[in-house]
Amino acid sequence: MSEEIEQLDCLIIGSGPAGYTAAIYAARASMNPVMYMGLQPGGQLTTTNEVENFPGYPEGVTGPQMMVELQQQAERFDTDVRHGWVTKVDFSGATHKVWVDEKKEIHAKTVIIATGASAKYLGLESEQKYLELGGGVSACAVCDGFFYKGQEVVVVGAGDSACEEAHYLSKLCTKVTMLVRRDQFRASKIMEARVRNTENIEILTNTSTQEVLGDGNVVTGVSAKNTETGEVKEIPATGFFVAIGHQPNTEVFKPYVELDEVGYIINQQPGTSKTNVAGVFVAGDAADKDYRQAVTAAGTGCMAALDAERYLAALGH
Ligand code: NDP
């Protein structure tokens, strides 16, 4: 038997810094928000070790601890934080219908999408092992680069992200090796020129990653293969940065919410959190391919809650 339909003023989907910040603002505005945390409660930050660039933490904080504190802050104002995964939506009418775990049906006046994006990884067993150990595999140079100061690192990828990460790391590290799988970059010419003109960045084209090498705890190097010559070489490195793109977690909204060709939600009015669906707002990385920082996600979470509050006020709430 299906459960009774639940009526809400504000539903928040996703539990990263965007979702929690939206929850704090919405709860304090008496919108009684309900949050569904998704498959990875806390979002991408739970895969980061130390967060040192979020204002207000002078000593830094671990990603998981920060998410626990954000949850506590949201719950302090009575946000109803729940486990669950949104499996279907119907945004065709004035009431936004959302199904959680295929069975529970919710009708919400406002919906804040804060489902984030997932970094893509190569999928090598050794890569996943050191990622899980927190031992030298990362998908965010701005987050983790500092820990490799004065060391040698490898970046895989050849898009704008890879170039940006390699250039950022070149200022911290003694040497950055970029592994480019084809004989050309995908990045814009200006970004490519920037890495090519940086002395301590070595670019290896036609090169694929064979294995991430390590001592069982931390990364010690990368085994790379030249796909033209078949030559395999070991590159000493303490950090392995994967920059082969992100996938926004927006598939479920696709029939109703306008997405770009990659899947990022398009802001209908730049500078707001509005989507093409009235009453549906977006915050964080689900709409952001450029900044992708916890603090920018939090900022847009605040915007989404304020936009939702104004939308409800216009409805006479
Ligand atoms: P892209 O999809 O543009 O590039 C991904 C890169 O990773 C490509 O070079 C691709 O190689 C490579 N790649 C993919 N899979 C593998 C694999 N299995 N092994 C090795 N290499 C692989 O993603 P980005 O994140 O770089 O950029 C996404 C979007 O964001 C772009 O539109 C970009 O312009 C934008 N962006 C803009 C920035 C800025 O302007 N400051 C900064 C960052 C991103 P191949 O080319 O062979 O397919």
Residues whose N, C-alpha, C, O or C-beta is under 5 A from the ligand:
A	BS01	NDP	L122 G157 A158 G159 D160 S161 A162 E164 R181 R182 Q184 R186 A243 I244 G245 H246 K289
